[in-house]
Amino acid sequence: MMEDRHPIESIMLLAKALDVTNIGSLPGPWTYKIDDSWTIAVNGHAEILFVKPDDCIMAAELDPFGFAVWFDGLLAGMLTLSGTGFFANGEEANPAIFAAAIERHIAKIQARGGD
């Protein structure tokens, strides 16, 4: 079950399910809205990038090859490729709930045969 996975591992599994590749070739970070609550951004570049997804209240400066996660528009986590950083740990937003949301989304993708 994905609930025991590190948030970065969950994001990588989602990217694989969506067949997202070559994030570094994008003009900015890859952003993706998982559901009504969760949004992610991944910086595939060697420089810091600014990102503010459309439905999010807070912006973030993503470290090179860094990850950001928003819950209900608020920044819930910022992680480096080595796994350091922070992630919310509340009753509604925490790594296990984030992983479960990704797991549900991947199941929907697989049921449709892609996204």
Helices and strands as residue ranges (DSSP letters): G 2-4, H 7-17, G 23-25, E 30-33, E 38-42, E 49-51, E 60-62, E 67-71, E 74-79, E 85-87, H 95-112
